[in-house]
Amino acid sequence: MARWEPNARGRLVLAALDLFAEQGYDNTTVSQIANRAGLTKTTFFRHFPDKREVLFAGQQVHSQLLADGAAAAPDSATPLEAVAAALDSLTASFTAEQRELGPRLLTVIADNPELQERAAYKRAALAAALTSALGKRGVPELTASLAADLGARVFDRAFDRWIEPSSQQTFTELAQEELQALRTATTALG
């Protein structure tokens, strides 16, 4: 593969996933990832600060999509309706390629405590971005935090369902189903 070919970032992600699956996360170096992608180590570091971040690229974009989606909800929207709008904005941005890579990504993360910790951090950061966006809508902090945590849970559950090979629904449809299921579950709490 020539070094000048487009989509260096995507090639690095694919190379990393392949190597992590083949030899494990801990046994894979940045140089190996760059070589597998047909790129240099310098190019790797132009796109990612370290090999862990290859798997979590886009967190800032995801946070912004959530915030923008919540902000775009009608003024009359309840906190969970604003969360639904935020989830619609985020889930609509996911591509077929991300769906295809999803099972491999989750397998690599599940096999490594450091990556599990980073995934938990990403989830918390997304919830924090959504909490802030809800706060800007005038939602009290505790309510905003709870709604955002539910939104992050919905996102994770919907993603897990979306990447299943048998799934025929869109990520957005699944997120809406999961949000409704959580609404039902919270009313059962009493």
C-alpha positions as a Markdown table, in Angstrom:
| # | Residue | x | y | z |
|---|---|---|---|---|
| 1 | Met | 0.0 | 0.0 | 0.0 |
| 2 | Ala | 1.5 | 3.3 | -1.0 |
| 3 | Arg | 2.0 | 5.9 | 1.7 |
| 4 | Trp | 0.2 | 8.6 | -0.3 |
| 5 | Glu | -3.1 | 6.8 | -0.5 |
| 6 | Pro | -6.0 | 8.6 | 1.1 |
| 7 | Asn | -7.6 | 7.9 | 4.4 |
| 8 | Ala | -4.5 | 7.4 | 6.5 |
| 9 | Arg | -6.6 | 7.7 | 9.7 |
| 10 | Gly | -8.9 | 4.9 | 8.7 |
| 11 | Arg | -6.0 | 2.7 | 7.6 |
| 12 | Leu | -4.4 | 3.1 | 10.9 |
| 13 | Val | -7.6 | 2.1 | 12.8 |
| 14 | Leu | -7.9 | -1.0 | 10.6 |
| 15 | Ala | -4.3 | -1.9 | 11.0 |
| 16 | Ala | -4.5 | -1.5 | 14.8 |
| 17 | Leu | -7.6 | -3.6 | 15.1 |
| 18 | Asp | -6.0 | -6.3 | 13.0 |
| 19 | Leu | -2.8 | -6.3 | 15.1 |
| 20 | Phe | -4.6 | -6.1 | 18.4 |
| 21 | Ala | -6.7 | -9.1 | 17.4 |
| 22 | Glu | -3.7 | -11.1 | 16.1 |
| 23 | Gln | -1.2 | -10.5 | 18.8 |
| 24 | Gly | -2.9 | -8.6 | 21.6 |
| 25 | Tyr | -3.0 | -4.9 | 22.5 |
| 26 | Asp | 0.0 | -5.1 | 24.9 |
| 27 | Asn | 2.2 | -6.8 | 22.3 |
| 28 | Thr | 1.4 | -4.3 | 19.5 |
| 29 | Thr | 3.6 | -1.3 | 18.9 |
| 30 | Val | 2.8 | 2.0 | 17.2 |
| 31 | Ser | 5.5 | 1.1 | 14.6 |
| 32 | Gln | 3.8 | -2.1 | 13.8 |
| 33 | Ile | 0.5 | -0.3 | 13.3 |
| 34 | Ala | 2.0 | 2.3 | 11.1 |
| 35 | Asn | 3.9 | -0.4 | 9.1 |
| 36 | Arg | 0.7 | -2.5 | 8.6 |
| 37 | Ala | -1.1 | 0.6 | 7.4 |
| 38 | Gly | 1.7 | 1.4 | 5.0 |
| 39 | Leu | 2.5 | 4.6 | 6.8 |
| 40 | Thr | 5.2 | 6.0 | 9.0 |
| 41 | Lys | 5.3 | 6.3 | 12.8 |
| 42 | Thr | 5.3 | 10.1 | 12.4 |
| 43 | Thr | 2.1 | 9.9 | 10.4 |
| 44 | Phe | 0.5 | 7.8 | 13.2 |
| 45 | Phe | 1.3 | 10.5 | 15.7 |
| 46 | Arg | -0.2 | 13.2 | 13.5 |
| 47 | His | -3.5 | 11.4 | 13.9 |
| 48 | Phe | -3.3 | 9.8 | 17.4 |
| 49 | Pro | -1.4 | 10.6 | 20.6 |
| 50 | Asp | -0.9 | 6.9 | 21.4 |
| 51 | Lys | -2.1 | 3.5 | 20.3 |
| 52 | Arg | -5.0 | 3.4 | 22.8 |
| 53 | Glu | -6.6 | 6.4 | 21.2 |
| 54 | Val | -6.8 | 4.7 | 17.8 |
| 55 | Leu | -9.8 | 2.9 | 19.3 |
| 56 | Phe | -11.5 | 6.0 | 20.7 |
| 57 | Ala | -11.1 | 8.4 | 17.8 |
| 58 | Gly | -14.0 | 10.8 | 17.4 |
| 59 | Gln | -14.8 | 11.3 | 21.1 |
| 60 | Gln | -14.8 | 15.1 | 20.7 |
| 61 | Val | -17.0 | 14.9 | 17.7 |
| 62 | His | -19.4 | 12.6 | 19.5 |
| 63 | Ser | -19.6 | 15.0 | 22.4 |
| 64 | Gln | -20.3 | 17.9 | 20.1 |
| 65 | Leu | -23.0 | 16.0 | 18.2 |
| 66 | Leu | -24.7 | 15.2 | 21.5 |
| 67 | Ala | -24.6 | 18.8 | 22.7 |
| 68 | Asp | -25.8 | 20.1 | 19.3 |
| 69 | Gly | -28.7 | 17.6 | 19.3 |
| 70 | Ala | -29.8 | 18.5 | 22.8 |
| 71 | Ala | -29.6 | 22.2 | 21.9 |
| 72 | Ala | -31.7 | 21.7 | 18.8 |
| 73 | Ala | -34.5 | 20.0 | 20.7 |
| 74 | Pro | -37.7 | 22.2 | 21.0 |
| 75 | Asp | -37.8 | 24.5 | 24.0 |
| 76 | Ser | -40.8 | 22.5 | 25.2 |
| 77 | Ala | -38.8 | 19.2 | 25.2 |
| 78 | Thr | -38.5 | 17.3 | 28.5 |
| 79 | Pro | -35.0 | 16.4 | 29.6 |
| 80 | Leu | -35.4 | 12.9 | 28.1 |
| 81 | Glu | -36.9 | 14.3 | 24.9 |
| 82 | Ala | -33.7 | 16.4 | 24.6 |
| 83 | Val | -31.6 | 13.3 | 25.3 |
| 84 | Ala | -33.6 | 11.6 | 22.5 |
| 85 | Ala | -32.8 | 14.5 | 20.1 |
| 86 | Ala | -29.1 | 14.3 | 21.2 |
| 87 | Leu | -29.0 | 10.5 | 20.5 |
| 88 | Asp | -30.6 | 11.0 | 17.1 |
| 89 | Ser | -27.9 | 13.5 | 16.2 |
| 90 | Leu | -25.1 | 11.2 | 17.3 |
| 91 | Thr | -26.4 | 7.8 | 16.1 |
| 92 | Ala | -27.2 | 9.3 | 12.6 |
| 93 | Ser | -23.5 | 10.1 | 12.2 |
| 94 | Phe | -22.4 | 6.4 | 12.4 |
| 95 | Thr | -21.4 | 4.7 | 9.2 |
| 96 | Ala | -21.7 | 1.2 | 7.9 |
| 97 | Glu | -18.0 | 0.8 | 8.3 |
| 98 | Gln | -18.2 | 1.6 | 12.0 |
| 99 | Arg | -20.9 | -1.0 | 12.3 |
| 100 | Glu | -18.7 | -3.6 | 10.6 |
| 101 | Leu | -15.8 | -2.8 | 12.9 |
| 102 | Gly | -17.9 | -2.7 | 16.0 |
| 103 | Pro | -17.7 | -6.3 | 17.1 |
| 104 | Arg | -13.9 | -6.4 | 16.6 |
| 105 | Leu | -13.6 | -3.1 | 18.6 |
| 106 | Leu | -15.6 | -4.4 | 21.5 |
| 107 | Thr | -13.6 | -7.7 | 21.6 |
| 108 | Val | -10.3 | -5.9 | 21.7 |
| 109 | Ile | -11.6 | -3.6 | 24.5 |
| 110 | Ala | -13.1 | -6.5 | 26.5 |
| 111 | Asp | -9.7 | -8.3 | 26.4 |
| 112 | Asn | -7.7 | -5.4 | 28.0 |
| 113 | Pro | -8.3 | -3.6 | 31.4 |
| 114 | Glu | -6.6 | -0.4 | 30.2 |
| 115 | Leu | -8.9 | -0.2 | 27.2 |
| 116 | Gln | -11.9 | -1.0 | 29.4 |
| 117 | Glu | -10.9 | 1.9 | 31.6 |
| 118 | Arg | -10.6 | 4.2 | 28.6 |
| 119 | Ala | -14.0 | 3.1 | 27.4 |
| 120 | Ala | -15.5 | 4.0 | 30.8 |
| 121 | Tyr | -13.8 | 7.4 | 30.6 |
| 122 | Lys | -15.3 | 7.9 | 27.1 |
| 123 | Arg | -18.8 | 7.0 | 28.3 |
| 124 | Ala | -18.4 | 9.4 | 31.3 |
| 125 | Ala | -17.1 | 12.2 | 29.0 |
| 126 | Leu | -20.1 | 11.8 | 26.7 |
| 127 | Ala | -22.5 | 11.9 | 29.7 |
| 128 | Ala | -20.7 | 15.0 | 30.9 |
| 129 | Ala | -21.1 | 16.7 | 27.5 |
| 130 | Leu | -24.8 | 15.8 | 27.6 |
| 131 | Thr | -25.2 | 17.0 | 31.2 |
| 132 | Ser | -23.7 | 20.3 | 30.2 |
| 133 | Ala | -26.0 | 20.7 | 27.2 |
| 134 | Leu | -29.0 | 19.9 | 29.3 |
| 135 | Gly | -27.9 | 22.4 | 31.9 |
| 136 | Lys | -27.7 | 25.1 | 29.2 |
| 137 | Arg | -31.4 | 24.3 | 28.5 |
| 138 | Gly | -32.2 | 25.1 | 32.1 |
| 139 | Val | -32.4 | 21.6 | 33.4 |
| 140 | Pro | -31.4 | 21.3 | 37.1 |
| 141 | Glu | -28.0 | 19.6 | 37.5 |
| 142 | Leu | -29.2 | 16.4 | 39.2 |
| 143 | Thr | -31.9 | 15.9 | 36.6 |
| 144 | Ala | -29.5 | 16.7 | 33.8 |
| 145 | Ser | -26.9 | 14.3 | 35.2 |
| 146 | Leu | -29.4 | 11.5 | 35.6 |
| 147 | Ala | -30.9 | 12.0 | 32.1 |
| 148 | Ala | -27.4 | 12.2 | 30.6 |
| 149 | Asp | -26.3 | 9.0 | 32.3 |
| 150 | Leu | -29.5 | 7.3 | 31.0 |
| 151 | Gly | -28.6 | 8.6 | 27.5 |
| 152 | Ala | -25.1 | 7.1 | 27.7 |
| 153 | Arg | -26.5 | 3.8 | 28.8 |
| 154 | Val | -29.0 | 3.9 | 25.9 |
| 155 | Phe | -26.1 | 4.7 | 23.5 |
| 156 | Asp | -24.1 | 1.7 | 24.7 |
| 157 | Arg | -27.1 | -0.7 | 24.6 |
| 158 | Ala | -28.2 | 0.4 | 21.2 |
| 159 | Phe | -24.6 | 0.2 | 19.8 |
| 160 | Asp | -24.3 | -3.4 | 21.1 |
| 161 | Arg | -27.6 | -4.3 | 19.3 |
| 162 | Trp | -26.7 | -2.4 | 16.1 |
| 163 | Ile | -23.5 | -4.2 | 15.5 |
| 164 | Glu | -25.1 | -7.6 | 15.7 |
| 165 | Pro | -25.0 | -9.2 | 12.3 |
| 166 | Ser | -28.7 | -10.1 | 12.4 |
| 167 | Ser | -29.8 | -6.5 | 13.2 |
| 168 | Gln | -32.0 | -4.9 | 10.6 |
| 169 | Gln | -32.7 | -1.6 | 12.3 |
| 170 | Thr | -30.8 | 1.6 | 12.2 |
| 171 | Phe | -28.7 | 2.7 | 15.1 |
| 172 | Thr | -31.1 | 5.6 | 15.6 |
| 173 | Glu | -34.1 | 3.3 | 15.7 |
| 174 | Leu | -32.4 | 1.0 | 18.2 |
| 175 | Ala | -31.5 | 4.0 | 20.4 |
| 176 | Gln | -35.1 | 5.2 | 20.5 |
| 177 | Glu | -36.2 | 1.7 | 21.4 |
| 178 | Glu | -33.7 | 1.5 | 24.2 |
| 179 | Leu | -34.6 | 4.9 | 25.5 |
| 180 | Gln | -38.3 | 3.8 | 25.6 |
| 181 | Ala | -37.3 | 0.6 | 27.5 |
| 182 | Leu | -35.4 | 2.7 | 30.0 |
| 183 | Arg | -38.3 | 5.1 | 30.5 |
| 184 | Thr | -40.5 | 2.0 | 31.2 |
| 185 | Ala | -37.9 | 0.6 | 33.6 |
| 186 | Thr | -37.7 | 3.9 | 35.5 |
| 187 | Thr | -41.5 | 4.0 | 36.1 |
| 188 | Ala | -41.3 | 0.5 | 37.5 |
| 189 | Leu | -38.9 | 1.8 | 40.2 |
| 190 | Gly | -41.8 | 3.3 | 41.9 |
